[in-house]
């Protein structure tokens, strides 16, 4: 009986682990269709500028800039 190793799904956000669709991976992902950030852990404006593909973008990250782009202002 073969043992299957658990590999990270290509349809899973590498940052938060949320499920993403095959189409989202194809459209927003990197050259291997991997998603580095998704709509569960990042903003649409950042995703559309390349954060989903693992690129650095000029728009502040909601996780490191509280109160910006939907983050908690606390």
N, C-alpha and C positions, 0 to 999 in steps of 0.2 A: 504494500500500500504506500503510495507516494505521499510525502508530506508537502503540503502547500505552504509556502512562505507568504506572510501577509505583506503585500506591497501597498504603498499609498496609492489610492485610486487616482487616476488622471482626472476624474470628474469630482475632485474634492479640493477645496481651497487649501493651499499650502500654509496659509497664515492661521486660519481659524478652524479648518476642518469641515466647514459647511459644504453641503452638496451643491454642485453647480451643474447646469445642463451641458450637454455635449455642444450645443450651439454657442453657449456663452464661452466655453473653452476655445472653440474654433475662432470666434470673433475677437475676444479680448485677451486670450492667452499668449504665452510666449511661443517661440518657434517649435516647441514640442507640445503645444496645446495645454500646457500646465498653467494653472491659475495661482498667482502669488497673493492676490487680495481679491475679495468678492464684495457684493453688495451688503453682506452681513457685517463686514468689518471695515469697509471703506465707503467713501462717498462716490456718487455717480461721476462728478466732475473729475475726480482723481482717477477713477477707473477708465474713463474715456480718454484720459491723457497718457495712460500707459502703466499705472500702478498694478493693474491686474496681470500685466506681462512681466512684472518685476522691475520696471523702470523707476528711476527717481523722478518725481514730478515736483514742480514749484509750489503747488497748492499744499497748505499745511495739512498734515496727517491728523485726523480726528482723535487718534489715540494719544498723540503727543502734544496736541494743541487744544486743551480743554476749552469748551465753549465755542469752538469754531466748527462750522459745518455739521451741526447736529450733536456734537459731543456735550457732555455734562459740564456746566459752568462751575461746578463745585470745586 
